[in-house]
Amino acid sequence: MTSPNQQFSGPGFVAVLFDIPFPVSIPNGAYIVYDPRKDVACIQVTLREGSKAFFRNRPIVGPTSLESLKAAASELERPRQEHSHLVTSSLTNGEQKATLNIHSGSDGGYSECKYYSEVCVTFLTDDIAGSDTFARACEILNPFLDKYRLLNEDYRIAHISAERNFYFATCHTSPLATTEIGLQPRQLFNLLGQTSRTFHHIVGFGASYVLRANRALRRNL
């Protein structure tokens, strides 16, 4: 339930939380950065470990061309024995770590260990209900990634956009209080670091999702 004084428009903070498919290997924490529109913003980076998976004949939920492609390829199929293999890697301290599962059957594939970074970009906006939320986050994050790539000579670091290196983002909002209207961006961020603040995190009640459209697949088919 929402209270009558809750608002989901007007000036305030927006926090955009999403994953990028490469590791930004700096200490986990929050970093104050430049925002071309409001002078100052905050980027929080957290290094995490997940997995990247591929399976030959397991369709995604919904209509796909899987069955027609399987029928077209049926004459060329050869038998595949069902086996599973585990590949480990040795860490510098001598420990073994599982980094790859390989499955050889007809529905087989692989699951590969993958480091990635969880990123939260927090910025100020004149309207927390604006439609350019993810574009704003990219305007702030990409110069930060550029500096990291140059300083560390890390070729894996790329620009984030709505068409690549991104699938899903969650947006939380926090409208400014009456006493905060008129304060400068740096003053507001100082308050953000000194006091606890409520961000609306329920979708439809101040929070929202951003999904990437798979344009690259449509171009290739």
PyMOL commands that set and color helices and strands:
alter all, ss='L'
color gray80, all
select helices_A, chain A and resi 66-76+133-152+178-180+185-194+215-220
alter helices_A, ss='H'
color red, helices_A
select strands_A, chain A and resi 12-20+29-33+41-55+84-90+96-103+109-125+168-175+202-203+206-211
alter strands_A, ss='S'
color yellow, strands_A
deselect
rebuild
show_as cartoon
